Amino acid sequence: MRNIIPILLAVLFCSCHNNDDLPAPETPDQETGTFDEANIDKNKIISLENDINNGKYNIHSLIILRKNKLIYEQYFAGDDAVFPTPVGKIPHTRDSLHDCRSVTKSIVSACVGIALAQGKIKSVDDKIFDYFPTYRQYATGDKADITIRHLLTMSSGLDWNERVSYDDPANAERQMLEAQDPTGFVLQCKSAAKPGTVFNYSGGNTHLLGQIVERTTGMSIRDFASRYLFQPLGITNFLWSARADGIYWMPSGLRMRPLDMARIGRLYMQQGQWKGQQLIPAAWITQSTKWIVDSDEKNVGYGFQFWCSKPQVAGQPVDMVQAEGNGGQTIAMIPSLDLEIVMTAGYYNDVTDQANQVLVRDVLGAVKK
């Protein structure tokens, strides 16, 4: 289900807030490197670039970093959407904001880790109804034992259906979006499994995580992320979609520059450190990016709102962690190779997972070792 995030009613997303009060994005002081020193086959990457330019793939950006050096950065025109509305074929540049879709979930996870370090959230093993006292009437049976950890690993056990089309009124995330009270909508869901036993991909879990951050910090998720994550990284231009009533869309509402997505990845690759500051605790990074539960996809696991897999690189299996969103949005990290790949694309609601195939077959296929 990682390649399916909703096409939802645009009328509910009339508010997209950016950081107009902040300076324009700086040009990254990113050291560059060559294909040869990165041990990456240049011809294979250029072949992929030609295929994209010739229309074979609807990839909008591709960034490759190795050993914290920028090896490749390219942008392409292609069919796109601004959540949730298609906008046709448009050019993409270094300064273009792009839908992140469910990469947003990984950002919410980072905010949980920061709030935990600040002491705002006590423990990931806290029961969630401690943070939603006005909804205690729903804390019945197994639901009373749901913890923040269960939300992070998509194992809350709540009855939630995102396996049907988002055009289908039975789709749970669509129902949450349209609900007068999204938080109450999630918490009233019946228990379908004992918490911690079954993986079930759910934007509702992420919504609750974002709500916990907001309730414990007294800040909107957008403002909290901006102050404690984005601004220290030099990320000054982004959008976060909100409903007409001002509720920010936690599962998939972010738009960012691909280079800024790369900064998020680099922060995780550096165990939460950035220019001498520990923005996210290293222990949180380790927990978040570890294969904790098996997902409902073969050979794919899940951490704290991050996907985990073991693709082959130069004939050897490696541990890869991804912040991944519908349509081909990804921050892919392979710490053992000091390799990071950022991709944005327009394959929204493509069940073939074309973009991830390009990532593994063509991009990782160009890495020699």
N, C-alpha and C positions, 0 to 999 in steps of 0.2 A: 504493500500500500504506500511505500515511500514516494512513488511517482504519481500519486493522485492527491491533489489539493483542490478545493472547490472552485467552480465557476459560480459566483454568487451574485445576488441582486445589487447592482451598482447604486441604486437609490439609497441603500443603507450605508454606503461609504462616501458620504458627502464631505467628510473632513479628513484631509491629509495634511499633517503638520510637519514642517521642516524646521531647520534651525537658521532662519533668515537673520536672527539677531547675532549670529556668529560670523567670523571672517570667512571669506571664500576658501575652498579647499586648497591646501598647499600642494605644491608639486613634491611628491615623495622623494626624500633624500635616500633613495634605494640604490645600493651598489649593484652594478650590472656584471654579468659574466657571460661566457661563451658556451656554445653547445659542447665544444670539445672538453673544456675543463669541467663541465657538468656531466660528462660521459653520456650525452644524449644524442641520438642520431638525428642530425639536422635535416637530412633528406626526408626522413619520415614525417617530421613536423611540417616541413614545407609542402610535402605532398598533401597532408591533411589540410593545410591552409588553402591550397589550390582547390581541393574538393569543396571546401566551405564557400570559397569565392565563386565557384561554378554552380552553386546551388544544391550540391548533394546533401549537405547537412545544414540545418537551421541553427547554427551556433553563432552566438552574438559576441562572445569574448572568450579568449583563452590566455591565461597567464601561468607561466611555469617559473617557480623559484627553487633553487637548490643551494644548500649551504648558505641560505639567506642572501643569495644573489639572484637578481632578476635575469633570467635566461631568455624568456620570450614573453612578449606582450602584444596582442593583436586584437583588433575589433572589427566586426563585420556587420553589414546590413542584413536585416532579416525580419520575418513576420514576428510581431511581438504583441504583448498585452500589458496594459496598466491595470493591475488588479482591481476588478475582475474583467475589464472590458478590452476586447481585441482592438488594436490600433493599426493593423496592417503592417506592411514592410517599411521599416524605418532604419536610418543609420544609427550606429552606436559608436561612441568615442570614449576616450579615457574619462571624461567628466560626465558621461551619461549615467543617470541613476537607472538601476534595473531592478525589477521585481526579484525579491529573494525567496518568496513563498516560504516553504517550511524551514529554510535556513533560519528564519525568524525564531523557530522553536529553540535552536541552539543558543541564540542570543538571550532568550528568556532564561534558559538554563544558566548561562553565565551570570545573569542578574541575580538568580537565586544564590549562586555561590558567593557573590559579592555581599549580598544582604546577610548571608550566614556569617561571613567573616566580620561584618560590622556588628554582629550580635543582634540584629533586628529579627532574624529567624533563629530559633534556638537550636534546632536539630532537624536533619532530614528524616529522622525517625519519629518526629512529632506527628500525632494524628491530625489530619487536616481539619476536622471539625473544631479543633481548638482555635483555628484561625477564622472560622465561619460560625460564630456562636448564634447568630440569628437564624441559622439553618439547622439547628440541632434536631429538629423534628425528623430530618432525613437520616440521622445517624443511627440506623437500625441494623441489626444482624451483622454480617461481615463488613458492611459499609462503615461501621463505627471504627474499624481497625485500619482503614486506609490511611497511609502515611504520605508525606511529601516524597519519600523515596519511591513509593509505588507510582505516583504521578510522573516522576522523572523517567522511570523505566517503562512507561506505558503498560503497567501491570496492576492498575487500580481495581480491576475486576468489574467495573461498571458496564452495564449493558449499553453498547455503543456501536453503531453501524456506519462506518465510512467505506464499506466495501461496495455499496451501490453507487450509481451515478449521482453526481451532485445536481443533476436535473431532476432527480427523483425526490419527491417530498419526504420519503422515508429516510433520506440521508441525515444522519445525526448532526453533522456540523452545519449543514444548511438550516436545520431546525434550531440549532443554538444561535446562529446568526440572526434568525428572524424572531427569536424569543424576546419578549419584553424584558426578561431578567435572565441573561445568559448564565450567570453563576447558579441561580436557582434551578435552571434547566438541567445543568450538569449534575448537581448534587441530588436532584430528585430521581435520577436514573436508578433503575433496579440493579441489584447485584447479580451478575451472571457467573462470577467465579470468585473464589477466595483471593483476597489481595495478595499479590506477589507470585501467583501461580501461572497466569496466562497473559501472554503479550497480546494487546489489542490496540492498534494505532488509533489515537484519539486526540483530535484538536481540543476536546473538552478538558483533557488532563492538562494541556499546556495553558488553556485559559485559566484554570484554577491556580497554576503556578504563578502566572502573571498577577493574578488577583492577590495572592499571598504577598508578593513583593510590594504591591501597591498598598495593601492594608498595613503592612508592618513598617514601611518607610514613610508613609504619608506623601509619596510622590507618584506621579503617573509612571508607568513602565517606560514611556518615551523619555521623560525627564531624568529618570534614574539611570537608564542606559546612557543617555547623553553625558551626564555629569561624571559618572564613575567608570565608564567603559570607553565611549566614543571620543570624548574630548581629550583624555590622556593619550589616546592613540593618534590624535590629530585628525579625527574624522569629524568634519564640521557640516557636511551636507548630506542629509538623508531624509526620507519620508517614512512616516508610520501611519497607516490607515486607521481611521477611527469610525465608529458608527455615528449616525446622526445624533445620538445622545451622548457622544463623547467617549464611549467605551472603546479603548484601543483593541485592535484585533491581534491577539497574542499568537495564534497559530501560524499566521502567514502574511502579516501586514507590512513588512519592511521593504523599502527600496533603498539600495545603496550602490555606490560605485564599485565595480569589480576590484579595483586596487585597494579599496577600503575593506572589502571582504577578505582580501589577501592579508591585510593587517591583523584581522581577527585570527586568521589561521596561524600567522607568525607568532602572535601572542600565545596561542596554545602550544605551538612547537617550542616556545621558549619557557614553557612551564609557568605561564602567567606573568612573566617579567617583561617590562618595556622601559628602556632607558633608565634603568636603575630602580624603577618602581615595581612593586609586586601588586599588580592590579587585581589578579585573581589568585587565590591560594594554590600553590603547586599541588597540594593534596586533592583539591577539587578538580583540577585538570586531570590528574591521574584517574580519579573515580569516574569522571564524566566520559572519558574516552576509552574506558575499559569495556570489553564484551561482558555484560552482566547477565543479560537474558537473551535467549534465542528469539529471533523475530519469526514472523510467519512466512518469511522467504528462506529458501534453502541456502545454507552456508552464509547467512547474514545474521549478525547480532545487533544488540542495542545497548547503549550506555545511558547516560543522563541526557536524553534528547540528541544523541549522536548515533549514527549508524556505524557498524563495525563489520569489516569483511577481510578476506585473505586472498587478494588477487595474486597472480603470478607476475613477477617482474624479473626479466633476464633468467627465466627458468626456475625461479625460487619463490615460494609463497612469502608474502610480507603482510604485516598488519597495517591495514588502512582504516582511518577514521574519517567520516564525512559528516559535515553539516550539509544537508541535502534538501532541495525543494523541488516541487513540481515543475516540470518543463525543462529540467536540465541545469538547475542552479546548484552549484556545489563548491564547497571548500574541502578539498581532499588533502589529507595529511598522512604521510608515511614517515614517521619519526626515524625509523631505522636507516632510511636512506637520506634523511634530511631533505625531503622532497615535499613540495606543496604545489597543488594545482588548483586554480580557480577557473570555473567555467560558468558562463551564463548562456541561456539558449531559449528558444521559443517552442519547445515541445510540450506545451501545456496539455495535460490530460492524455498524454500519449502512453498507452498501456504497454507498448513495446520497449519502453525505457531506452530509446535510441541514444540519448545523450550519454548515459552511463556506459553504453557499449562503446561509444567513441572514446570515452575517457580510458577505459580499460584496454581496449584493443589497439587504439591508435596512439594515444599519448603515453600510457605506461609501456606500450609495446616499443616505444622509441628509446626507453631507458635501458642502457646496456648493463649497468650494475650500480 
